[in-house]
Amino acid sequence: MFVFPSRLLLCGFLCLPLTAIPIYQGGTGVIVYGVAPYGGAPVPGAPTYIPNTFNGLTDVLTSPGGGYLTAAPIVANNIYDSGVNGLPFGFWAAGGANVNGNFGLGATAITGPQIGFSLLDANPDGIGAASFSISSWNTTWVENGGFNGLAGAWLAARGFFGTPVSAGALALRVRINSINHVNLDLGQLVLAPRANGPCFGVNGIVACTVNAFAGGALSTANVNFVNGEVITVNATLTAIADPMSFDLISLNDLDPLLLSDLLTQQGPLPGATFVSVDPFLVPEPGTWALAAIGIAALAWKQRVKGPSGRRF
């Protein structure tokens, strides 16, 4: 199913070739959307994750830490499930509900080396429900000639808050397996925006206002792929929104000062590319106009009622 992913741009392994680039061989993936309950004591430390039924890894985000509560994006709370598909494929959903609350809007496209993604949640504050999306895919590559340098992943996003206490989280986990690199974890790429508290990133940086946010995260590792080496890449993107929207973007679309700070903290950029975004997958600015209107209407409603003080 063809979808129209957002300008929210997710990219890992930015392509700045040092020697030879691994050649993509194909892959499979799954996309799910749902509404998760959240609660419990705030998580003060590092992000928390649960096992992924698709790849067997513990890489599905439940909380970014930093004082956030814990969500339950488990199978039982899925509303829409694409099933396992060969790449490329896409999936989208609008509306629907489970016992926790109503799902907003979501759209995802995965080609293998490329992904595009959007998510909107419009559940009222205070009911303990957040829309979520999980995209997980495995790809296979073969090294052609040899590569010795930095591999890495990066994530950049912006979005809008629906109420004065909106919050959300994005997490990208990427692992590499090959003869020379067994279960190489490229680290936690986590963005945790919120309207009424300190925004933060893990291996990244986030800037927030009362209405919107933007941020990026970057992580790299040294690799040595020999000629003919078979490389398997596992990638999972988790997004949780309460109530707000996410819009992935290119690193170059970040504010120059924000990008400079990110590269100062986490750079240099990697040289091997396994996940990127085709600009033609990015929709026109008007694609999610109705979503923006919905967020604005919800924000007005909450200002009339007054904020609940609860947040994911």
C-alpha positions in Angstrom: 0.0 0.0 0.0 1.5 3.4 -1.0 1.5 6.0 1.7 2.4 9.7 1.9 5.0 9.9 4.7 5.6 13.2 6.4 8.5 15.6 6.2 9.6 13.9 9.4 12.9 12.5 8.2 14.6 9.6 9.7 18.1 8.7 8.5 20.8 6.4 9.6 24.2 5.9 8.2 24.5 9.2 6.3 26.2 8.5 3.0 29.6 10.2 2.8 31.6 7.4 1.0 35.1 6.8 2.3 35.8 3.6 0.3 33.1 1.3 -1.1 29.5 1.3 -0.1 27.7 -1.9 0.9 25.1 -2.9 -1.8 21.5 -3.4 -0.6 20.1 -6.9 -1.2 16.5 -6.6 0.2 14.6 -7.0 3.4 11.4 -7.3 5.3 9.5 -5.1 7.8 6.4 -4.5 9.8 4.5 -1.4 10.9 1.9 -1.1 13.7 -0.2 1.7 15.1 -2.1 1.7 18.4 -3.1 3.6 21.6 -1.1 2.8 24.7 -2.0 3.5 28.4 0.7 5.1 30.4 1.3 5.7 34.1 3.4 4.6 37.1 6.2 6.5 38.7 8.3 8.8 36.6 11.4 7.2 35.1 14.3 9.3 36.3 17.2 7.7 34.4 17.9 6.1 31.1 15.3 5.2 28.5 13.4 1.9 28.9 12.5 -0.7 26.3 10.5 -3.9 25.8 11.1 -6.9 23.5 10.3 -6.6 19.9 8.2 -9.6 18.6 9.4 -8.9 15.0 13.2 -9.1 15.5 13.6 -10.5 19.0 15.6 -7.5 20.2 14.7 -5.3 23.2 14.3 -2.1 21.2 10.7 -0.9 21.5 10.7 2.3 23.6 8.4 2.6 26.6 9.9 5.7 28.2 12.7 8.1 27.4 13.4 8.6 31.0 14.1 12.0 32.4 10.9 12.1 34.5 8.5 10.7 31.9 6.0 8.1 32.7 6.0 4.6 31.2 3.8 3.7 28.2 2.7 0.2 27.1 3.1 -0.1 23.3 2.5 -3.8 23.5 0.9 -6.1 20.9 -2.4 -6.2 22.9 -2.7 -2.4 22.4 -2.2 -2.4 18.6 -5.1 -1.3 16.5 -3.5 -1.6 13.1 -0.9 -4.2 12.0 0.6 -4.3 8.5 1.9 -7.9 9.0 5.4 -8.8 7.8 6.0 -7.5 4.2 8.8 -7.6 1.8 10.4 -4.2 1.2 9.5 -1.8 -0.1 6.0 -1.3 1.4 3.9 1.3 3.1 1.1 1.5 5.6 -1.2 4.2 6.9 -4.1 4.6 9.3 -6.6 7.2 10.5 -9.0 7.1 13.4 -10.0 3.9 15.2 -9.8 3.1 18.9 -9.1 0.5 21.6 -10.0 0.4 25.3 -7.3 3.0 26.0 -8.4 5.8 23.7 -8.6 7.0 20.1 -5.9 6.7 17.5 -5.1 9.9 15.5 -3.2 9.7 12.2 -0.2 7.7 11.0 1.7 7.1 7.8 4.9 5.2 7.2 6.8 4.0 4.1 9.9 1.7 4.2 11.9 1.0 1.1 14.8 -0.7 2.9 17.5 1.9 2.6 14.8 4.6 3.1 11.9 5.4 5.4 9.4 8.2 5.9 7.1 8.6 8.8 4.3 10.7 10.4 2.2 10.5 13.6 -0.5 12.7 15.2 -2.3 12.1 18.5 -5.3 14.1 19.6 -6.4 12.2 22.8 -7.4 14.7 25.5 -4.9 15.2 28.3 -5.6 13.4 31.6 -7.0 10.1 30.2 -3.7 8.3 30.3 -3.6 7.4 26.6 -1.1 8.1 23.8 -1.0 7.2 20.1 2.0 5.2 19.1 3.7 3.8 16.1 6.4 1.1 15.8 8.3 0.5 12.5 10.7 -2.4 12.5 12.7 -3.7 9.5 15.6 -6.0 8.7 17.8 -5.5 5.7 20.7 -7.4 4.1 23.7 -5.9 2.4 26.9 -7.1 0.8 30.2 -5.2 1.0 31.7 -4.5 -2.4 35.4 -3.8 -2.1 35.9 -3.0 1.5 35.0 -0.2 4.0 36.9 0.9 7.0 35.5 4.0 8.8 32.5 5.3 10.7 29.1 3.9 10.4 26.3 5.6 12.3 22.7 6.6 12.5 20.9 9.9 12.9 17.4 11.1 13.7 15.9 14.6 13.2 12.4 15.8 13.9 10.1 18.7 14.6 6.5 18.9 15.5 3.7 20.7 17.3 2.3 20.4 20.8 -1.5 20.0 21.2 -1.8 21.4 24.8 0.3 23.1 27.4 1.2 19.8 28.9 1.8 17.8 25.7 4.8 15.4 25.5 6.1 12.7 23.3 9.2 10.6 22.5 11.0 9.2 19.4 13.6 6.4 19.5 15.6 4.9 16.8 17.7 1.7 17.6 20.0 0.3 14.9 22.1 -2.9 15.2 24.6 -4.4 12.7 25.4 -8.1 12.4 28.2 -9.5 10.2 31.3 -11.7 10.5 33.3 -8.9 11.9 30.6 -7.1 13.8 28.2 -9.2 15.9 25.3 -7.3 17.4 27.0 -4.0 17.0 24.6 -1.5 18.7 24.8 2.0 17.3 23.4 3.4 20.5 20.2 5.1 21.6 18.9 7.9 19.4 16.1 9.4 21.5 14.3 12.7 21.3 12.0 13.7 24.2 10.1 16.9 23.5 7.5 18.3 26.0 5.6 21.6 26.3 6.0 22.3 30.0 9.3 20.8 31.0 12.9 20.4 30.0 13.2 18.8 26.6 16.2 16.5 26.1 17.8 14.0 23.8 19.9 10.9 24.3 22.9 11.2 22.0 21.1 14.4 20.8 19.7 17.8 21.6 16.1 19.1 21.5 14.8 22.7 21.5 11.2 23.4 22.6 8.8 26.3 22.8 5.3 26.2 24.3 3.9 25.3 20.8 6.6 23.4 18.9 9.9 21.6 19.0 12.8 20.5 16.9 15.8 18.3 17.6 18.3 15.8 16.4 20.3 12.8 17.6 23.5 11.2 16.2 25.6 8.2 17.1 28.6 6.5 15.3 30.9 3.5 15.6 34.0 2.4 13.8 33.5 -0.6 11.4 35.7 -2.7 9.1 33.7 -4.5 6.3 35.8 -6.7 4.1 35.0 -7.4 0.5 32.1 -9.8 0.2 31.0 -9.5 3.8 27.3 -10.0 4.4 25.8 -7.4 6.7 22.4 -7.6 8.4 20.9 -4.4 9.7 18.0 -4.3 12.3 16.3 -1.0 12.7 13.3 0.0 14.9 11.6 3.4 15.2 9.2 3.9 18.1 7.1 7.1 18.3 4.7 8.0 21.2 2.6 11.2 21.1 0.4 12.7 23.8 -1.3 14.8 22.3 1.0 16.2 19.6 2.4 15.6 16.1 5.8 14.5 14.8 7.3 15.6 11.6 10.7 14.1 10.6 13.2 16.3 8.8 16.7 16.4 7.4 19.5 17.4 9.7 20.1 20.3 7.3 16.5 21.5 8.1 17.4 22.0 11.8 18.2 25.5 13.0 21.9 26.1 12.1 22.8 26.7 15.8 21.0 23.6 16.9 22.8 21.5 14.2 26.1 23.0 15.1 25.6 22.1 18.8 24.6 18.5 17.8 27.7 18.0 15.6 29.9 19.5 18.3 28.6 17.1 20.8 28.1 13.9 18.6 30.0 14.4 15.3 31.6 13.8 12.9 29.0 12.4 10.5 29.3 8.7 9.5 30.4 7.5 6.2 28.4 4.2 5.5 24.7 4.5 4.6 22.1 1.8 5.4 19.0 3.9 6.1 18.2 7.3 4.4 15.3 9.2 3.0 14.4 9.9 -0.6 13.3 13.5 -0.9 10.5 12.4 -3.3 9.0 10.4 -0.4 8.4 13.6 1.5 4.9 15.1 0.8 4.0 18.6 0.0 3.6 20.9 3.0 -0.2 20.8 2.7 -0.4 17.0 3.1 -0.9 17.2 6.8 -2.7 20.5 6.9 -5.8 18.9 8.3 -3.7 17.3 11.0 -2.4 20.7 12.0 -5.9 22.1 12.1 -6.9 19.2 14.4 -4.0 19.9 16.7 -4.9 23.6 16.9 -8.5 22.8 17.6 -7.5 20.5 20.4 -5.1 23.0 21.9 -7.9 25.6 21.9 -10.3 23.2 23.6 -7.7 22.4 26.3 -7.0 26.1 26.9 -10.7 26.6 27.5 -10.9 23.7 29.9 -7.5 24.2 31.5 -4.6 21.8 31.5 -4.8 18.5 33.4 -1.2 18.6 34.5 -0.7 14.9 33.3 1.8 14.0 30.7 3.3 10.9 29.2 
